[in-house]
Amino acid sequence: MMDGVVDEMLLVSEEALADARTALEAGLGVTAELAAAASLAGLSSDPMAGEEAVLVIVTGSNVEAGI
């Protein structure tokens, strides 16, 4: 379904998702749901990250404060 559209997919852990969400809130003041933090979690989990210019899209804020 994604052939020719997506260059690469990466599986990340629940812990990586939570860490990315925390980083978004602490660093940028962005409250995001776990799924919205997935792109940052993937970028943070990739040892080659930062070798090239990247764009991280964060969408969704369907989360209660303090969760």
N, C-alpha and C positions, 0 to 999 in steps of 0.2 A: 504494500500500500504506500510506503514512503520511499520506494526506490526512485532515485533521480531527484528527490526533494531534500532528503536529509543526508548529510555527509557522514555523521557518526552518532551513535546512541551510546549512553553510558548508564549503567545501573548504580545507584547510590543507596546507602543505608539510611534507615530512619534517623540514626544519630547524625549523619551528615546533613540531612534535611533540617533537623532541629538546630544544628550549629549554624547553618546558613541563614535560617530565619532569625536567630539571635544576632548574627552579624549585621543583617539588614536593619534590624531595629536599633541596635546599639550604635552602628556606624552612620546610618543615614536617616534614622527616625522613621523607617518604613515598616509598618505593621503588615506582615504578609502571612498567608496561610502556607502550610508546608508544601503543597504542590506549586505554589508561586515561587518558592525558594529553590525549586529543583534545579534550575539552570545555574544558579550560584553554587549549589552543592556539587554539581557536576564539575564546574570549573575549579572549585577548591579541591576536589578529589583527584584531579588530573595532574600528575607531576610535570607534564609538558605545558601546563597552562601558563600564559604570560609570554610564551615564545612568539606569539603573533598577536595582532590586534583582535580583540573579541568584543562581541556585543552580548550583554546579558539582559534578557527580557524578563521582567518581574510583573506578573499580572495576578490579580485576585487579592482580596483583603477580607475574605469571609472567615474571620476569626474574632473571638471575643478577647478583649483586653485581658492580659494576665494569664493567658493560656499558652 
